[in-house]
Amino acid sequence: MHKRLLVVIIAVVTAFLFSACTDNAQVMDNFRHMVARTIQGEIEAEIGNTYTTQWFDFTVEHIKRIDGYANQVPQNGYMLINVLITKRGTFYDTSPVPVGIFDFYMNSSAFEERIYPINPLSDYMMPREFNLFYNETVTFHMIYEVPKDVPDLTLVHTEWDETDRKGASFSISINLNEL
């Protein structure tokens, strides 16, 4: 735990030094990418805050219960949850990063399986997979169909690197009473 805290402190101090010495956003994004690769463990995230991952920054703008979306209504005993998310590509390379609806899933103590968003029904929904370029910003809806009677619900993004090493896992607890 102390080692991770030390890495974060060094990263913050170095970020301030780099930002004072250069206006080059690419240098800062590369540095933030390297720091994100070193962070492991559980991170309790919050709606409205921006988080840095190995490949992109993301902000969950809102999480709302909806009655339907693009002619999709929930099955009996289920509800639809609309997650509005913004991603910005921060991995500077000559090739884009493949991202999509499988980056974020719903989890609950009531079931073992992950629930992924339904397939896109409109251009406003996150595609199953697409290429996110450096410094490109996109905002999409993700629609989840979850059982109505779940006692808890969490939106999760878990980092994996190219060698399948697990990194940070970002979790947003959803207050079902406020949906």
C-alpha positions in Angstrom: 0.0 0.0 0.0 2.8 2.4 0.9 4.6 1.6 -2.3 1.5 2.6 -4.4 1.1 5.8 -2.4 4.7 6.6 -3.0 4.3 6.0 -6.8 1.3 8.3 -6.9 3.1 11.0 -5.0 6.1 10.8 -7.3 3.7 10.9 -10.3 1.9 14.0 -9.1 5.2 15.9 -8.3 6.7 14.9 -11.7 3.5 15.9 -13.5 3.7 19.4 -11.9 7.3 19.6 -12.9 6.6 18.5 -16.5 3.6 20.9 -16.8 5.8 23.8 -15.6 8.5 23.0 -18.2 6.5 22.2 -21.3 3.3 22.9 -23.0 3.5 19.5 -24.8 0.3 17.6 -24.0 1.7 14.5 -25.6 4.6 14.3 -23.1 2.1 14.6 -20.2 -0.2 12.0 -21.7 2.7 9.6 -22.2 3.7 10.2 -18.6 0.2 9.7 -17.2 0.0 6.4 -19.3 3.2 5.1 -17.7 1.9 5.9 -14.2 -1.5 4.3 -14.9 0.3 1.1 -15.9 1.9 0.9 -12.5 -1.3 1.3 -10.4 -3.0 -1.9 -9.2 -5.9 -2.6 -6.9 -9.4 -1.4 -6.3 -10.3 2.3 -6.9 -13.6 3.6 -5.7 -14.7 5.9 -8.5 -17.5 8.5 -8.5 -19.9 9.8 -11.1 -18.6 13.1 -12.6 -14.9 12.5 -11.8 -12.4 11.8 -14.6 -10.1 8.8 -14.2 -6.9 7.9 -16.1 -6.4 4.3 -17.3 -3.6 2.8 -19.3 -5.4 3.6 -22.6 -7.8 6.5 -22.0 -9.4 8.9 -19.6 -13.0 8.3 -18.7 -15.8 10.1 -17.0 -19.1 8.6 -16.1 -21.4 11.6 -16.7 -24.6 10.0 -15.2 -26.2 6.7 -14.4 -30.0 6.6 -14.7 -32.9 4.1 -14.7 -34.9 4.4 -17.9 -38.2 2.9 -19.2 -36.9 2.3 -22.7 -34.3 3.2 -25.3 -34.7 3.2 -29.1 -37.7 0.8 -28.9 -36.0 -1.4 -26.4 -38.0 -2.1 -23.2 -36.8 -4.3 -20.4 -38.0 -7.9 -20.1 -40.4 -8.7 -17.3 -38.5 -8.6 -14.0 -35.7 -6.4 -15.4 -34.9 -2.7 -15.6 -32.8 -0.7 -18.0 -29.9 1.4 -16.8 -28.5 4.2 -19.0 -24.8 5.1 -18.4 -23.5 8.1 -20.2 -19.7 8.0 -20.5 -17.0 10.1 -22.1 -13.7 8.7 -23.1 -10.6 10.5 -24.3 -7.7 8.7 -25.9 -4.5 9.3 -24.0 -2.2 6.6 -25.3 0.1 8.3 -27.8 1.1 5.9 -30.5 0.8 5.6 -34.3 -2.1 3.3 -34.0 -5.4 3.8 -32.2 -6.6 1.8 -29.2 -9.5 -0.7 -29.7 -12.3 0.1 -27.1 -16.0 -0.6 -26.9 -18.9 -1.8 -24.8 -16.9 -4.6 -23.2 -14.7 -2.1 -21.3 -17.4 -1.6 -18.7 -19.7 -4.1 -17.0 -22.2 -4.3 -14.2 -21.6 -6.4 -11.2 -23.8 -7.4 -8.2 -23.5 -9.7 -5.1 -26.7 -11.3 -6.4 -25.1 -12.9 -9.4 -21.7 -14.2 -10.5 -21.9 -13.3 -14.2 -21.0 -9.9 -15.5 -23.7 -7.9 -17.3 -22.4 -6.1 -20.4 -24.3 -3.3 -22.2 -26.8 -4.4 -24.8 -25.8 -4.2 -28.5 -26.0 -0.7 -29.9 -29.4 0.4 -31.1 -28.5 3.9 -32.2 -25.5 6.1 -33.2 -25.6 7.6 -29.7 -24.7 4.2 -28.1 -21.2 3.0 -27.7 -20.3 0.7 -30.5 -19.4 -2.9 -29.7 -15.8 -2.1 -30.7 -14.2 1.0 -32.3 -10.8 2.6 -32.5 -10.1 5.5 -30.2 -7.3 7.7 -31.4 -4.9 9.8 -29.3 -6.7 12.9 -28.0 -10.0 11.9 -29.6 -13.0 12.5 -27.2 -16.2 10.5 -27.6 -19.4 10.5 -25.5 -21.8 7.5 -25.7 -24.7 5.9 -23.9 -24.4 2.3 -22.7 -27.7 0.5 -21.8 -27.7 -2.3 -19.4 -30.6 -4.7 -18.7 -30.4 -5.9 -15.1 -32.7 -7.7 -12.7 -35.0 -5.4 -10.8 -34.5 -7.1 -7.5 -30.7 -6.8 -7.2 -29.6 -5.7 -3.7 -26.6 -3.8 -5.1 -25.1 -2.8 -8.4 -21.7 -1.6 -9.4 -20.3 -0.3 -12.7 -16.8 -1.7 -13.2 -13.8 -1.1 -15.5 -10.8 -3.4 -14.9 -7.4 -2.7 -16.6 -5.5 -5.4 -18.4 -2.2 -4.8 -20.2 -0.9 -6.5 -23.3 0.5 -9.4 -21.2 -2.8 -10.0 -19.4 -1.5 -8.5 -16.2 -4.4 -7.1 -14.1 -4.0 -3.5 -13.2 -6.4 -1.1 -11.5 -10.1 -1.9 -11.2 -12.4 1.2 -11.1 -15.8 0.6 -9.4 -18.8 3.0 -9.1 -21.3 1.9 -6.6 -24.8 2.6 -7.8 -27.5 3.8 -5.3 -30.5 1.9 -6.6 -32.9 4.1 -4.5 -31.7 7.2 -6.4 -32.1 5.8 -9.9 
